[in-house]
Amino acid sequence: MSIYTNSQVTEFCFEGRFLDFVIKDGYKLKGLLLWTSEGECYIKLAKHLRSAFDLRLPQGTWLQVVGTKQYNAKKDQVTLVAERVMAASADMGTVTAQNLAKTKPDKVQTILVCQKSDCMKRGGKALCQALESELTNHGLENSVAIKGTGCIKNCKAGPNLVMPDKTRYSKVKAEQVADLIDKHFSGEIREKREDMMVNIPSFVEV
């Protein structure tokens, strides 16, 4: 007796420019979009890779992705799953996906804020305004971005937000934003203050 399958699995190795991450439910990292010689393609990340990436990987980074390609003849559909991701540029050498995110010191970190109606009704708009104001006050407006998302669940406990380190907060009030920014960006705030001190001219009395 012979067994026939509609799926064929082969290996692939692509090089291209990183375009963006694909996120499900507003915070679950699923895959990445890569611009290759064949155009834009979606590549799922294997589970062991998802925790190695964060949302700060700069767009345009040249990557080499190795994984498996599964073709479903019945659906006429191709699924790409990445098993290994490396920096493709020669001057960066071969690095792990986790180290790749650390090679760019000026990466933009992202705060995800739910934009659905339930969260907006519970103070989401005021929350976004408070975040923007606090980031500006600390000089972080160019290094930390606020990105609106679709529903990230837990609607009755809105407004909901997810910090760059994937810490999730619910029922966030605008007056709590200052403490959250201090907690999650204390290092960046300290660096900004040190830079300001360095640039202050000193006056010597004669």
Order of alpha helices (4+ residues) and beta strands (2+ residues): beta-beta-beta-alpha-beta-beta-alpha-beta-alpha-beta-beta-beta-alpha-alpha
